[in-house]
């Protein structure tokens, strides 16, 4: 089991499987990483607890990024 506690842990997790994601748009990166995680889970390469934790961290990071983009 890979320790997933922060967003960067999720990024490093998908890199282990050859997915290097960087588009320059953090929200787009989050969406692509989510897709990679979904595939890994569906293929049985990730257990349910890891998947749930990783998706929760992605959603949290997505909310942070959306708040940054709000007009002040």
N, C-alpha and C positions, 0 to 999 in steps of 0.2 A: 504494500500500500504506500502510495506517495503522499507525503504530508502537504495538504492543501489548506493554507490558512489565509493567504493574501492573493490579490489579483496576479501578482508576478509569479506565484506558485502555479496558477492555472496556465499562464503563458508558458512556463517552463515544462509543465506536464505535456502540453500538446507538442512542444518541440521534441520531446523524447520520441515521438512517433513521426517526426519529419515535417511537421507543420510549422513553418516559420511565417508568421502573419504580421505584416506591418504595412498599412495602407496610407498612413499619415493622418487618418481620421480615426480617433479613438473609438467612437461609437461603431464605426464600420468594423474595426478590429474586433470589438466585443461580439458583434453579430457573427462574424466569421469563426471566431473561437468557439462560440456556442454551437455552431454547426459541426465543427470538428469533434467537440465533446459528445454531441448527440450520436454521431457516427461511431465513435469509439465505444460508447455505451451499447448501441444496437449490435455491434459486432462482438460484444462480450469481453472487450479489452479493458473495461472499467466497471467496478462494482457500483451498486446503487447508492451506497453512502458517499463514495467519492464523487459520483455524478451530481448528487443532490447538493453537496457542499460547494462544488465548483460552479454550478448554475446559480446558487444563492450569491456567491461572490461576484459573479458576472452581473447579476441584476443590481446588486449594491453599487458596483462600479458604474453601471449604466446610469443610475440615478444621480450619482455624483457628477458625471459628465454632463448630463442634461441640465443640472442646476448651474453649472459653469456657463452654459450657453444661453441662459435666460438673460434678457435685457435688464439692466439695473435701473 
